[in-house]
């Protein structure tokens, strides 16, 4: 892969991957940037080749998803020069299929980066999830220790208090 054609790295591709409908996907606008084409060509390619993009490869966002995406990522509004149609989301396989439809050297190079990014995420994210689970478990354990330590300190403070002087002596 030559640097003068594609200055993208796996990390820059990973930043463009998001999760929608329980799947890791890339939006058509991000793929357009990576592939070096205008965003409007991506939906056209999908519509011209419907057999290559089944629902598990690519799907168009619902209005609710699009509105949520707009508020989350700051996508401009419809009436202000923004997108008129909801974007398409592509899974790893859909992005690869898109590169074959676009059929360019850059698309081939970028598709390799995209595949490597998705593979890296599949291998790495579960490890991060295990670490997060262990941290949560450790926090709960420490929280339990905190309350036990507080009880011990209170008991010690109670034992260290001087006895009351106005107690009457019993006996002679």
Secondary structure, 3 states (H helix, E strand, C coil): CCCCCCCCCHHHHHCCEEEECCEEEEEHHHHHHHHCCCHHHHHHHHHHCHHHCCCCCEEECCHHHHHHHHHHHCCCCHHHCCCCCCCEEECHHHHHHHHHHHCCHHHHHHHHHHHHHHHHHHHHHHHHHHHHHHHHHHHHHHHHHHHHHHHHHHHHHHHHCCCCCCCCCCCC
